Amino acid sequence: MANAELKRDFRRDGYVIVRQAVPANDLGELMQEFRDIFRLQMTRHGIVEKAAADGVFDLALARLFDLSIASYLGAARLIQYLPSLHRLGAGGPLLDLMSGLGIGRPVISTRPVVHIVSDDLVVPGGYHRTPPHQDWRSVQGSIDAVTAWLPLGPVASGQNTLEVIPGSHRHGLLPTNPHAFGTEVEPGRFGDGDFVPIDADPGDVVLFSMFLIHRTGKGQGGGVRWAVSYRYNNLDEPSFADRDFPNPYIYKPRDDLLFDGFPASSDLRRVFGDK
């Protein structure tokens, strides 16, 4: 897609789909890294896969979830810090797409997000599918900020697709209600019939304005839907600098030890030796 067409469609609809913009092999390798991390916990809990098929891994993942939500969540958090995941977001193909949209100097607004959606992996007290929302409310960066969403497996209608309301980015920042996810756009400002599901394959990139209303579709086609997303601000958008480059995210460590008595001296000797 030529840059002029990309910009035109993006400005009109608030989103564009760029087919095969990222090498599918790179995404396959990333997915393999994700699985390897979960397999470390599966091994701890005595879960053994009988085959390499995706469906078998999904069953093993559900078994891990049932045996230890803590182990599942620990792995799910950890994969978001993989160097390869961050390298993809800072790599040429995605930055070239930002340039094509007119994002002169893109800066990543927050760490990447790995989206794992399955009816078998619903954390009690948490949220499952994302409600209708606008990303800008959580980022509050440049007015032209963009989200890039990449599926790691084929996603079609009825399989927890990303659903968007074309043109809703022009409505501005909308009122919200509290939600386990964070917030959701106030009901009554849209109907279910306004949402358009997006079919996509590994290598496709969905780019959308952070003001676009979007959600996770309700259909569950079986198995696990994996996707990753990145968020970019534009250094060249005047209001961003005028507001002193705001960033509402707060990263800080806890002051207490998560595991009392760990590490003991014996743990350090095991790693570093006695002398």
C-alpha positions in Angstrom: 0.0 0.0 0.0 1.4 3.4 -1.0 2.0 6.0 1.7 -0.6 8.3 0.2 -3.3 5.6 0.2 -2.2 4.5 3.7 -2.6 8.0 5.1 -5.9 8.6 3.3 -7.5 5.4 4.5 -6.2 5.9 8.0 -7.5 9.5 8.3 -10.9 8.4 7.0 -11.4 5.2 8.9 -9.1 5.5 11.9 -7.4 2.2 11.0 -5.7 0.3 8.1 -4.6 -3.3 7.6 -1.2 -3.7 6.0 -1.0 -7.3 4.7 2.3 -9.2 5.2 4.2 -6.2 6.5 6.3 -8.2 8.9 8.0 -11.6 8.1 5.7 -14.4 9.3 8.8 -16.4 10.2 9.8 -13.8 12.7 6.4 -14.1 14.4 6.7 -17.8 14.4 10.0 -17.7 16.2 8.5 -15.2 18.7 5.6 -17.6 19.3 8.1 -20.4 19.9 9.9 -18.3 22.5 6.5 -17.7 24.3 5.8 -21.4 24.3 9.2 -22.3 25.6 8.7 -20.0 28.7 5.4 -21.6 29.5 6.9 -25.1 29.0 9.4 -24.3 31.8 6.4 -24.0 34.2 4.6 -27.0 32.6 7.6 -29.2 33.3 7.7 -28.0 36.9 4.1 -29.1 37.3 4.6 -32.5 35.5 2.6 -31.5 32.4 4.0 -33.3 29.3 2.8 -32.5 25.8 2.2 -35.6 23.7 2.8 -33.8 20.3 3.9 -30.5 18.9 0.5 -29.5 17.4 -0.9 -26.1 18.5 -4.0 -27.7 19.9 -2.0 -29.9 22.2 0.0 -27.0 23.5 -3.3 -25.1 24.1 -4.6 -28.1 26.2 -1.3 -28.1 28.2 -1.6 -24.4 28.7 -5.1 -24.8 30.1 -3.8 -27.6 32.4 -1.1 -25.3 33.7 -3.7 -22.6 34.3 -5.9 -25.1 36.3 -3.0 -26.4 38.4 -1.3 -23.0 39.2 -2.7 -19.6 38.1 0.4 -18.1 39.7 2.8 -20.1 37.4 0.6 -19.2 34.4 0.5 -15.5 35.2 4.2 -15.4 36.0 5.0 -16.8 32.5 2.4 -14.5 30.9 4.1 -11.5 32.5 7.6 -12.6 31.7 7.1 -13.0 27.9 6.3 -9.3 27.7 10.0 -8.6 28.6 11.6 -10.8 25.9 14.3 -8.9 24.0 12.9 -10.3 20.7 9.4 -8.9 21.4 10.9 -5.4 22.1 13.2 -5.7 19.0 10.1 -6.4 16.8 8.5 -3.2 18.0 11.6 -1.1 17.4 12.5 -2.8 14.1 12.4 -1.5 10.6 9.1 -2.9 9.3 7.0 -1.3 12.1 8.9 2.0 12.1 8.6 2.1 8.3 4.8 1.8 8.8 4.8 4.7 11.3 6.7 6.8 8.8 4.1 5.9 6.1 1.4 7.3 8.4 3.3 10.5 8.8 4.6 9.8 12.3 7.8 11.7 11.8 9.7 10.6 14.9 8.0 7.7 16.6 8.6 6.9 20.3 7.3 3.8 22.0 4.9 4.9 24.7 4.9 1.8 26.9 6.1 -1.8 26.9 4.6 -4.2 24.4 1.4 -6.1 25.3 0.9 -9.8 24.6 -2.8 -10.6 24.3 -3.8 -14.2 25.3 -7.5 -14.9 24.8 -9.2 -18.2 25.6 -12.4 -19.2 27.4 -10.1 -21.7 29.3 -7.8 -19.0 30.6 -10.2 -16.6 32.5 -8.5 -15.2 35.6 -10.9 -14.9 38.5 -11.5 -11.2 39.3 -9.8 -10.1 36.2 -11.1 -9.4 32.7 -11.3 -11.7 29.7 -12.0 -9.9 26.5 -11.3 -6.2 26.3 -14.4 -4.0 26.4 -15.0 -1.2 24.0 -12.3 1.4 24.7 -9.9 4.0 23.3 -6.1 3.4 23.9 -5.4 7.1 24.2 -7.0 7.4 27.6 -4.3 5.2 29.1 -1.4 6.7 27.0 -2.3 10.4 26.9 0.5 11.1 24.5 0.5 12.7 21.0 -2.9 13.4 19.4 -1.8 11.3 16.4 -0.6 8.3 18.5 -0.9 4.9 16.8 -1.4 1.3 18.0 0.0 -1.5 16.0 -1.7 -4.9 16.5 -0.2 -8.1 15.1 -1.8 -11.6 15.3 0.5 -14.5 15.9 -1.9 -17.0 14.4 -4.8 -16.8 11.9 -7.7 -14.8 13.3 -11.1 -14.8 11.5 -14.7 -13.8 12.4 -15.9 -15.7 15.4 -12.4 -16.3 16.8 -11.9 -13.4 19.3 -11.2 -11.0 16.5 -10.1 -7.4 17.0 -13.3 -5.4 16.3 -13.3 -1.7 15.5 -15.8 1.1 14.8 -14.6 2.8 11.6 -14.5 6.5 11.9 -15.0 6.6 15.7 -11.6 8.3 16.1 -13.2 11.5 14.9 -15.5 11.6 18.0 -12.7 12.7 20.3 -12.0 11.4 23.8 -15.2 9.8 25.0 -16.6 9.5 28.6 -15.9 6.1 30.3 -17.1 3.8 33.0 -14.9 1.8 35.4 -14.1 -1.8 34.2 -11.8 -4.6 35.4 -9.8 -3.9 32.3 -9.4 -0.2 33.4 -12.2 1.7 31.7 -14.7 1.1 28.9 -16.4 3.7 26.7 -19.7 4.7 28.1 -22.5 2.5 26.7 -25.1 4.1 24.5 -22.5 5.8 22.3 -22.4 2.8 19.9 -24.2 -0.4 19.1 -23.0 -3.9 18.5 -23.8 -3.5 14.8 -21.3 -0.6 14.6 -18.3 -2.9 15.1 -16.4 -4.5 12.2 -14.4 -7.6 12.8 -10.9 -7.8 11.3 -9.6 -11.0 9.8 -5.8 -11.2 9.8 -3.0 -13.6 9.4 0.5 -13.7 10.9 2.6 -11.0 9.1 -0.4 -8.7 8.8 -0.3 -5.5 10.9 -3.4 -3.5 12.0 -2.6 0.1 12.6 -5.2 2.3 14.3 -5.6 5.7 15.9 -5.6 5.5 19.7 -8.9 7.4 19.6 -10.5 4.5 17.6 -13.1 2.5 19.6 -12.2 -1.1 19.6 -12.7 -4.3 21.5 -12.1 -8.1 21.5 -14.9 -9.9 19.7 -17.1 -12.3 21.6 -16.7 -15.3 19.4 -14.5 -18.2 20.6 -13.4 -20.5 17.8 -11.6 -22.9 20.1 -8.0 -22.8 21.2 -6.0 -19.7 22.2 -5.8 -16.4 20.3 -2.4 -14.9 20.5 -1.5 -11.3 19.4 0.9 -8.6 20.3 0.5 -4.8 20.2 2.7 -1.8 20.4 1.9 1.9 21.0 3.7 4.9 19.4 3.7 8.6 20.1 4.9 11.2 17.7 7.7 13.6 18.9 6.8 16.0 16.1 3.1 16.5 17.2 3.1 19.9 18.9 0.8 19.2 21.8 3.0 16.4 22.9 5.9 18.7 23.7 3.6 21.5 24.9 2.4 19.0 27.6 6.0 18.1 28.6 5.8 14.6 27.0 3.4 13.2 29.5 3.5 9.5 30.5 0.8 8.3 32.9 2.5 4.9 33.5 4.2 4.3 36.8 6.9 1.7 37.0 8.4 1.1 40.5 9.5 -1.9 42.5 7.9 -3.2 45.7 9.9 -2.6 48.9 9.1 -6.0 50.5 10.5 -9.4 49.5 8.2 -11.5 47.5 9.5 -14.7 49.0 10.6 -14.5 52.7 14.0 -16.0 53.3 15.0 -16.1 49.6 17.7 -16.1 48.6 19.7 -17.9 51.4 23.4 -18.1 51.4 23.2 -21.7 50.1 21.3 -20.4 47.0 24.1 -18.0 46.2 26.8 -20.6 46.7 24.9 -22.9 44.2 25.2 -20.1 41.6 28.6 -18.6 42.4 30.5 -21.3 44.3 32.0 -21.3 47.8 34.8 -18.9 47.1 
